[in-house]
Amino acid sequence: MELITELQEIVGTNRVTAEPSELYCYSSDASQVRGTPDYVVRPKNTEQVSRILKLANKYGIAVTPRGAGTGLAGGAVALSGGVVLDLSGMNRILEVDIGNLQVAVEPGVVHAKLNEALNPHGFFFPPDPGSSAMCTLGGLIANRGSGMRSVKYGTIKNYVLDLEVVMAEGTVINTGSRTLKSSAGYDLNALMVGSEGTLGIITKALLKIHPLPKSRSLLLASFEGAEMAGKAVVRVLAGGIIPSACEILDRTTIEVLNAYDPNVALPDSDTIILFEVDGTKSGVQEEAEMVKSICKPFASSISIAADEQERNEIWTARRLVGAAISRLDPKMTRVYVGEDIGVPIKEIPNMLKRLRLISQKFDTQIMTYGHIGDGNLHTGMCIDVLDEKQWELLNRAADEIHRTAIMLGGTVSAEHGIGSARAEYMRLERGPALNVMAAIKHALDPKGILNPGKLGI
């Protein structure tokens, strides 16, 4: 019996395809990585995923899980052919349990849809990626994502209570429990979060949720230079204030946002830091004044968003800046490389200075934005993709960005994942720990069928 026939017996004829045109649509994510699968399968439930993995394990066929395809590291790209497992159709919110401060979801639930469902209850799911309107929770968990509010609320790993995971040979396990804490054995939640589909396929998740804050305030602090802005952020955090969001926008980013939405009208400045504070009304007022006081010796100006509408306009524009950068020059295309570094908080001013030097060295404009409050900087670069010389300079600049972050005690990926795009840096960053990762991978997936070619293992 042909493999496609066996797959069709599991999920149905219309949920399996080997058509070249459809396979092409699954041959990339938002990165530069490419790889075409032999089949795309769209399961509807855990039982079908389990049967597919039993079949793949039997024949030694690669299986690459995929959500919305918004990843920036090639994590959902089938480098070894085989099956792409499209989980986007498993998109039900299974339970909203306010009494236990948790929600149960399938992996294909879009992040923004979850918060839309929680809002009427007065709750929200704090991890806040820029791709909220598109990315799925399964992908967010698999890549250990976070977003703009992680500086106060933490990353996705802080919200996973339990995962239903299908292992390489088809066994279904649960990695946690419904309790808010547990010390029962190894922390399998932590093992699976960030494993990028190399250890198992997530089919359900039980997640913690948080009450919505009563009040929010957004401060815009302008600076004459990025290094000065970085020093201000370090002082604010060291002063005992933990903003709910703390974002950096360099001059190019400011131009992009104002071009995208003139109503935003950000100040003409070299660098802006967005400080958001939340909590009770009185607490927010007090913290906003403290942020202003700390930033005053460093900033050229400080203002506060007038109301909720202005805050929302700024955050909406900020979420789209990664794609909107190309509007500054229609001939240029945003290329996602070297774009997700993280460094220790005290190294932020140093890293910002080095990014300016790298930009000059390789004659490549580097737009810097991102979650400066937790040391996560996004570096946006645009080139004429038909110009080979620009490709060469871009890749050399990205390589130096990665190596500089590691040298400063940081990481090549703070929230977007390693995939295959950053796999070459794993040995440099993790050293002998990479051998331990490889041993775990071999123990749980001895045939190497789960998302092969990722994480450098």
N, C-alpha and C positions, 0 to 999 in steps of 0.2 A: 504494500500500500504506500502511495506517495505521501510525503510529510504534509503537504497542503491538505490532502484529504483527511488525515488524522486530526489536523488542527480544525478543520471545518466541522468534524464530528463533535469537537469539544465546544466550540462557540457559535456554530452556525455558518452557513455558506457566505452570508453577506458581511461577516465580521472578520474575514480573512482576505487579504489581497496579496497578489504578486505582480500586479500591473506596474510596468516601469514608470508610468506617470505618477502613480501614487507613491511608489517607493522613493521617487525623487523628492517628493514633498517631505519625506521623513529622513532625508540624507544629511540634514544640517540642523543646528539650533541657531542661536544668535551670535555664535562665535565664528571663527574662520575654519573650524574643523569640519571635514566632510567624510562621509562613509555611507554606503548604500546597503540597506538590509536586503535579505532574500524574501522575507515575508513581513507583513504588518498584521498584527492580531489585536483585536479590540475586545478584551474580556468584559463581562458584565458583573462578575462576582468573584469571591475568594476561591470557591471551588474550581472555577474555570482556570484561574491563575495557577492553582496547585496542579491541576491535570496537565497544563501546558509545561510547567517546569519538570514534571515527571517525564514527560515525553522528550523534552530537550535534554534532560540529564541522561536519558536512555541512549540517545543518539549522539550526545556530545556537541549539541548545537548551542551557539552563543545566544543569550537573551539580554536585550538592552531595554530597561524600563524607560518610559517617557511620559511626561505630563503635558504641559502646554508648549514645550520646546522653547522657553524663554531663557534657558541657561546660557552662560557666557564662557563656558570652558569645554564644550564638546562632550559633556557628561551624558547626554541623551542620544549621541551619535553612534551608530553601529559600525565600529571600526573593523569587526571581524565578520561582517555579514550576519547571517542567522536571522533571528526574530526580533523585531522591535515590538515591545509590549506597550500598546497605547492605553494608558490607564485613565485618560481624561473622561471617559464615559462612566467611570465609577465615581459619581459626583454628588452623592447624597449626604446631606447633614442628617445623621442618624438619630441624634438625641441632643437636646439642649437641657442640661441638668443644672439649673441655677443653684439649687440647694447644696449641691456638692461642688460648685464652682468649676464645672467642667463641661465639655462638649465632645461628642463622638462624631467623627467624620470619615468619609471615604477619601482616598488620596487625590481624586480628581476635582475636589471642591476648590473653586477659585477663592483666593484669599479675601478679596473684597466682598464676595458673596457671604462669607462667614460673618464678617463684621456687620453687614446689612441685616443679617438674621439676629445678631446679638443686640443690636442697638435698641430695639423696643424694650428689651429687658433691662436696659441700663448697664450693660456689660460690653466689653470689647476684648479682642485678641491682640495683645500689644505688639508682637513682632510686626514690623511695618515696612516691607520691601517697596522699593520704587515701582516694581512691576505688579503691585497689588491687584490691579484690574485684570491681569492676565495670568499670573503664575498660580500654580496649584499647590495645595498644602503638602502633597506627597513630595513634590520637587523641593519645596522649601525645607522640609524635614531632611530629605536625603542629602541636601547640600549644606545643611547647618546654617541656613540663612538667617538674616536678622532685619536690618533696615534702619530707619531714621530714629526709632525710639529705644534702641537697645542700650544706650548710655544709661538710662534709668531703669528700664524694665527688663533688660537682659535679652538674650537671643533665643532662638527656637528651642535649644536644648533645655532651657529653664521651664518649658511649658509642656513637655511631653511626659504624660503619666504612664501611658501604655501604648504599645504598637502591636498590631496583628501583622505578622511577617511570614511570608512563604519562603522557606529555605530552598537551597539549590536542588535538592532531591524531591521537593514537593511537600515536605512536612510543614504544617502550619503551627506556629508558636505565638505566644504572647510574651512580651518582654518586660511588662510591668504589672500594675494593678490600678484599681480605682482610688486607692488611697493617695493623699497628698504627699506622703513620704513613706519610704520603705527601706529597710536595710537587709532584705532577704536575698543574700547572695550577690553575684556579680551584677553590675549595672548594665544590663543588656540594652536598655533604652539608649544610654550614652554610646554604646558600641554601634548601634544601628543609625543613630542620628549623625549625619555627615558621611556615611559609608558609601553614598552615591550609587546605590544599587549593586554593589560588588559583593555583598554578604547575604542579601535577601531582598525580597520585594515587599514593600509596605502596602497592605491592602485595607487597613483601618488604623485610625489614630484616636486616642483619648487625650484631649488637651486641656490644660488649665486655662481659665479665663479670668478677667480682672474687671472690677467695677469701673465704669467711666468716671473720670475726674469731674468734679463739680465746676471747675473753672480752668481756663488756659490763657496764657499771655505769650505773645511772640515779640521778641526784641530783635531789632536789626542794628548791629554795631558795625560801622565802617572803619577801615584801617588803611593806612598808607602803604602797607606791605604785608605779605603773607606771614613772614616771620613774626612781626609784631602781633598779628592776629593769633598766631599759635601760642605766643607767650600769654596773651590774655585768657585763652581757653585753659591753659595750665593753671593760671592763677584762680580762675573761677572754680575749677574742680578741686583744687587744693584748699579753697576757702570753705569747703563743706557743702557747696551747692551742687546738686545733681540735676541738671536740666532734663526734661523729658525728651528733648532733641537738641542737638548742637551741630549745626551744619556749616561747612565752609563753601563759599562761592568766590572764585577768583574773577578777575576783570572780564575774561572771555565768557565765563559762565553768566555773569551779570548781563553782558550784551546779548547772550543767547536768550535768557529769560525775558528780557525787555522786548526783544524782537518777536519772541513767541507770543507774548501777551502784553501789549503796551499798557494795559490797565494795571499790571503789576507795578510798573514805574519804580524799580529799585534805584537807589541812589547811585550816581556816577562815582565809582570808587575802585580802588585797586583790589580790595578784598572786603567781603562782608561775612560776618558770622551771624547766623540765625540761632538765637537762644530761645527755646520754648520751655516755659515752666508750667507745671500744672498741679492741681490739688484743690484745697479749699480756697474760697475767694480771698480771704485775708492772708492765707499762706502764700498764694500766688503774688499778691501785691508786694508782700515783704521780700520774697525771693527776687522779683523783678527789680526792685530797688537795689538789692544787694549786687545783682549782676551789673547794673548800671554803674554802681559805685566802684566795683572792681575794675571794670573795663575803661572807666573814664581816663586814667593816665595813659592808656594805650591807644584809644579810639579817636578818630577825627570827628565822629558824630555818632549819636545813639538815638534811635527812635523806637516807638512801640506801635505795632499794627493796631489800627483804630478799632476794629471790631472783628467778629467771626468771619464775615464775608471776606475781608482783606486777608485774614490768616489763611482761609481756604484757597483763595486765589494764588497766594504765594506758594503754598504747599503743592497745589495742583501743578503749577508750572515747574516747581522743583522736581517733581516725580518724572517729568518728561524731558529733563535737560539732556540726558544721555543721547536720545535720538534727535532732539531739536538742534543740536550743535551744527549739523550740516546746513541749517538754514542760513548761516553766515556766509557760506560760499557754496552755491549749487554744484560746483565742479568737484567738491571735496566730499568724501564719504567717511563716516565714523567707523573706525576699526577697533574692535574690542580686544586689545592686547595690553598687558601690563597695567590693568585697570582696577585692581582690587587689593592693593597692598594694605597692610596694617603694621603700625609701629607702636612701641610703648608710648604712653602719654607724654612723658618728658622729652621724647625724641621728635615730637611733632614739628617744632620750629626748625630743627636740623633737617628733617626730611623735606619740608617745604622749600628750604634753601637749596637743597640738593636737586630737587625737581626743576627749579629754575636753571641751575647749572647744566643739567642733562638736556633741557630744552635748547639751550644755547649751543651746547657741544654738538648736537646732532641736527641743528637747524630745523627742529620739528616743534611746532606749537603744541604745548601740553596744557590743556584745560584742567584745572584742579578743582574738584568739588567733593562732597562726601561727608561722612559721619565723623567729623574731627573730634567729637566728644569722646569717642572710644578708640581713636587712633586709626580709623579706617578711612583711607583716602582713595578716591576714584580719579584716575588720570585719563582724560579723554583726548584722543589724538585723531586728527582727520588728515587724509591724504588723497591725492589723485590716484585711484587704484589702477590706472593704466600706466603709471610711471614707476618703472622698476627701481629706480634710484630712491624714490620716496619710500617704497616698501623696505628697501635695505636699511635706510636710516630709521624708519619706524621700528623695525625688529631689533636693531641695535639699541635704540633708546629703551624699548620695553625690557630687554635683557638687563640693562644697567639699572633700571627702576627696580626690578625683582631682586637683583643682587645687592643693591643698596639697602632695601628693606630688610633683607636677611642679615646683613652686616650690622644693622642697628638693633638687632634683636627682635625683628619683626617677622612677618609672614608674607608669602606671595598671594595668599587668598584669605581675606578676613570674613567673607560671607558668600562668595559666588561659587566656591568649590574649585577643585583641582582638575577633574576630568582628565583629558589628555593634553589640553592646551598648556597646563603648568606642571605637568608630570615630571619634566626634566629637572625641576628645582627641588623635588621632594628629598632626594638624597642630601643635597646641600643644606636644606632647612632642618630635616628631621634626623639625619645621621643614622646610627645603628637602630633607632626606633623604627625605621622603615622595614628592617628585617623582621621585627615583631609583627608589624602590620601584615607583611607577606605570609608569615606563619599562621596568623589568624585566618587570612583569606584561604590558604590551602586547607586548613582544618575544616572550614565551613563549606568550602566550594572546591573539593579536590580535583574536579575535572575542569575548573576554570571557566565555567559557562556564563557566570553572571557578570555582565558589563565588562568584558575583558579589555585590557589596554588602558584602564583608568587608574588614577592615583599613583602611578609609577610603580605598581606592584604586579 
